[in-house]
């Protein structure tokens, strides 16, 4: 099998393949429509317009059914959260810095709070 040229890459082969497909499409009479940036095609299709995965005679979309009651039922079935681990009633002493009358640190003192 011959080695590909040094500038050959998968991206370049894909780019070339897509360019050939575009040229083939245009040579058969196809047209490319320009769409403004940020425009969306959702919801503004003409009835019966083709879209991938659609049947030949598409039916109009059904009205949405609210499912809030199902979400509430699912939330109720969830196991309640475990209570937090009990901490001892005795609080641990902590260090507090004691200052003198001039605001200078004087000493550390252990206090129970």
Order of alpha helices (4+ residues) and beta strands (2+ residues): alpha-alpha-beta-beta
